[in-house]
């Protein structure tokens, strides 16, 4: 019976065969390392990753479930050469064998380095690292925010340098873990909180040195974006000078060490006070010099005005003298004419017959009246001429011109009287002399004359 049964063919269902094959494969290929190139990559909403591993001759389906995909430090891409670790199994609904991946690493480059380059390229294309976004650090911040660990040497160095350089500065510290799971999220949240505080004017974000894996929190996308959206300038101070993180590219200023970051954000208060004292002394000397110069100019202006007033008074006195002299001259001339008239009358009386005398006696009063009229007209004409000359002299008098609303404008530097707008420049100081008093003005606009 036994031999007969062995000869009979074993009847199995498709599911039975598929299950047996799966169990056999899983037993023989529980932990395998496979090198291949990623192709036919799919990432559905479930979070699982489906792909094909291939080489020049064959291909193998693979799947990385959501829990493993979340642990990836880099993004899977078509054509990426990887080393996959996992187990061979069979997807029973289709009867296809596949590699269930536990871990993936890029071939030839570490996962951290690949993730770094991929994220750097993506954020750079978004413009987060553009130099145009960088802001200047405040010159004299009153409050500095610090995002770092309380247990490391970095916080001690930062606080020591800040206190030494500027004892009056306020320091707000947001203690966060700087490595390990969740460190990036904590750092990003602390940056957001401190940057929104109105008293904070600048942030220092960083930690001391360590391995590349220890510094990875400062390469996480959440931290980089928090630095980029910060309301205030951010100084990145991660590790040592040779360490480079994505936070360095996003920050407004990169410091090689935490101590250097503290030196960058605050000045040396003692040096500032010494500089302010020197500037105050220079300002006082400058003000004293300017006041002395203005005093001398004012005194010169008073002297010039006094001399002008004396000249005008002398001219007025001269006009009075000329008027008096003219009046005397006209009176003397009239007296001479009257005397000549009397003499000629006597001469006519002595030389002519009585009838000629009587006839001419009729004419003589008329002639006398005409002569008197002519004399009066001449005298009036002379007086009018004198009045006109006096009016002309008065019109030419500087004081009379000033009394009519005009003014004399001259430069303060060389006392030059201005006749054209083009003789001064914008911002130049000028002095204006009025009928009463002077003005010191500054030119705001020069308008050339529109009269051709």
Secondary structure, 3 states (H helix, E strand, C coil): CHHHHHHCCCCCCHHHHHHHHHHHHHHHCCCEEEEEEEEEEECCCCCCEEEEEECCCCEEEEEECHHHHHCCCCCCCCCCEEEEEEEEEEECCCCEEEEEEEEEEECCCCHHHHHHHHHHHHHHHCCCCCHHHCCCCCCCCCEEEEEECCCCHHHHHHHHHHHHHCCCCEEEEEECCCCCCCHHHHHHHHHHHHHCCCCCCEEEEEECCCCCCCCHHHHCHHHHHHHHCCCCEEEEEECCCCCCCHHHHHCCEECCCHHHHHHHHCCCHHHHHHHHHHHHHHHHHHHHHHHHHHHHHHHHHHHHHHHHHHHHHHHHHHHHHHHHHHHHHHHHHHHHHHHHHHHHHHHHHHHCCHHHHHHHHHHHHHHHHHHHHHHHHHHHHHHHHHHHHHHHHHHHCHHHHHHCCCCEEEECCCCCECCCHHHCCCCCEEEEECCCCEEEEECCCCCCCCCC
